[in-house]
Amino acid sequence: MPFTRVSLLRGKSVEFKETVIESVYRSMRATLAVAENDRFLICIVDIPKENWSMGLGVASFA
């Protein structure tokens, strides 16, 4: 049972977060053979903009 933590810039909609969760879940099912309905360990963390920092090569959806 993999643990997945997704950090997002605070302010994303519930719908956006649900889409992220569903996409991560489908990817884990396809590549890691995660059991059906095993979504317990997908965690989304909202980070305030003042605490957000990125280096080169990191994707941003801000």
ChimeraX commands (.cxc) that place a marker at each C-alpha (Angstrom):
marker #1 position 0.00,0.00,0.00 radius 0.5
marker #1 position 1.93,3.06,-1.22 radius 0.5
marker #1 position 1.75,6.41,0.50 radius 0.5
marker #1 position 1.39,9.37,-1.84 radius 0.5
marker #1 position 1.73,12.96,-0.68 radius 0.5
marker #1 position 0.79,15.73,-3.10 radius 0.5
marker #1 position 1.71,19.29,-2.19 radius 0.5
marker #1 position -0.31,22.05,-3.83 radius 0.5
marker #1 position -0.24,25.80,-3.63 radius 0.5
marker #1 position -3.13,26.75,-1.35 radius 0.5
marker #1 position -6.30,27.89,-3.11 radius 0.5
marker #1 position -6.99,25.00,-5.48 radius 0.5
marker #1 position -10.63,24.03,-5.79 radius 0.5
marker #1 position -12.12,20.85,-4.38 radius 0.5
marker #1 position -12.75,19.71,-7.95 radius 0.5
marker #1 position -9.08,20.19,-8.86 radius 0.5
marker #1 position -7.98,18.20,-5.81 radius 0.5
marker #1 position -10.46,15.41,-6.61 radius 0.5
marker #1 position -9.05,15.26,-10.15 radius 0.5
marker #1 position -5.50,15.03,-8.81 radius 0.5
marker #1 position -6.48,12.24,-6.40 radius 0.5
marker #1 position -8.27,10.30,-9.14 radius 0.5
marker #1 position -5.31,10.71,-11.52 radius 0.5
marker #1 position -2.78,9.56,-8.92 radius 0.5
marker #1 position -5.00,6.61,-8.01 radius 0.5
marker #1 position -5.41,5.51,-11.65 radius 0.5
marker #1 position -1.66,5.82,-12.23 radius 0.5
marker #1 position -0.88,3.73,-9.14 radius 0.5
marker #1 position -3.42,1.10,-10.19 radius 0.5
marker #1 position -1.88,0.91,-13.67 radius 0.5
marker #1 position 1.79,0.89,-12.68 radius 0.5
marker #1 position 2.03,-0.43,-9.11 radius 0.5
marker #1 position -0.85,-2.92,-9.00 radius 0.5
marker #1 position -2.52,-1.02,-6.15 radius 0.5
marker #1 position -5.68,-2.77,-4.99 radius 0.5
marker #1 position -9.02,-1.49,-6.22 radius 0.5
marker #1 position -10.50,1.17,-3.91 radius 0.5
marker #1 position -7.19,1.51,-2.00 radius 0.5
marker #1 position -7.13,5.31,-1.80 radius 0.5
marker #1 position -6.51,5.58,1.92 radius 0.5
marker #1 position -2.97,6.86,1.62 radius 0.5
marker #1 position -3.31,9.68,-0.89 radius 0.5
marker #1 position -2.71,12.91,0.99 radius 0.5
marker #1 position -3.03,16.46,-0.32 radius 0.5
marker #1 position -1.23,19.21,1.56 radius 0.5
marker #1 position -2.15,22.86,0.94 radius 0.5
marker #1 position 0.90,25.11,1.21 radius 0.5
marker #1 position 0.53,28.89,1.59 radius 0.5
marker #1 position 2.20,30.90,-1.20 radius 0.5
marker #1 position 4.65,32.49,1.26 radius 0.5
marker #1 position 5.94,29.00,2.12 radius 0.5
marker #1 position 6.19,27.81,-1.50 radius 0.5
marker #1 position 9.59,27.70,-3.21 radius 0.5
marker #1 position 10.74,25.86,-6.33 radius 0.5
marker #1 position 14.00,25.24,-8.08 radius 0.5
marker #1 position 14.62,24.67,-11.75 radius 0.5
marker #1 position 13.12,21.59,-13.31 radius 0.5
marker #1 position 10.11,21.40,-11.00 radius 0.5
marker #1 position 6.66,21.56,-12.57 radius 0.5
marker #1 position 4.37,24.25,-11.20 radius 0.5
marker #1 position 0.62,24.50,-11.58 radius 0.5
marker #1 position 0.32,27.76,-9.63 radius 0.5
marker link #1:1,2 radius 0.2
marker link #1:2,3 radius 0.2
marker link #1:3,4 radius 0.2
marker link #1:4,5 radius 0.2
marker link #1:5,6 radius 0.2
marker link #1:6,7 radius 0.2
marker link #1:7,8 radius 0.2
marker link #1:8,9 radius 0.2
marker link #1:9,10 radius 0.2
marker link #1:10,11 radius 0.2
marker link #1:11,12 radius 0.2
marker link #1:12,13 radius 0.2
marker link #1:13,14 radius 0.2
marker link #1:14,15 radius 0.2
marker link #1:15,16 radius 0.2
marker link #1:16,17 radius 0.2
marker link #1:17,18 radius 0.2
marker link #1:18,19 radius 0.2
marker link #1:19,20 radius 0.2
marker link #1:20,21 radius 0.2
marker link #1:21,22 radius 0.2
marker link #1:22,23 radius 0.2
marker link #1:23,24 radius 0.2
marker link #1:24,25 radius 0.2
marker link #1:25,26 radius 0.2
marker link #1:26,27 radius 0.2
marker link #1:27,28 radius 0.2
marker link #1:28,29 radius 0.2
marker link #1:29,30 radius 0.2
marker link #1:30,31 radius 0.2
marker link #1:31,32 radius 0.2
marker link #1:32,33 radius 0.2
marker link #1:33,34 radius 0.2
marker link #1:34,35 radius 0.2
marker link #1:35,36 radius 0.2
marker link #1:36,37 radius 0.2
marker link #1:37,38 radius 0.2
marker link #1:38,39 radius 0.2
marker link #1:39,40 radius 0.2
marker link #1:40,41 radius 0.2
marker link #1:41,42 radius 0.2
marker link #1:42,43 radius 0.2
marker link #1:43,44 radius 0.2
marker link #1:44,45 radius 0.2
marker link #1:45,46 radius 0.2
marker link #1:46,47 radius 0.2
marker link #1:47,48 radius 0.2
marker link #1:48,49 radius 0.2
marker link #1:49,50 radius 0.2
marker link #1:50,51 radius 0.2
marker link #1:51,52 radius 0.2
marker link #1:52,53 radius 0.2
marker link #1:53,54 radius 0.2
marker link #1:54,55 radius 0.2
marker link #1:55,56 radius 0.2
marker link #1:56,57 radius 0.2
marker link #1:57,58 radius 0.2
marker link #1:58,59 radius 0.2
marker link #1:59,60 radius 0.2
marker link #1:60,61 radius 0.2
marker link #1:61,62 radius 0.2
view
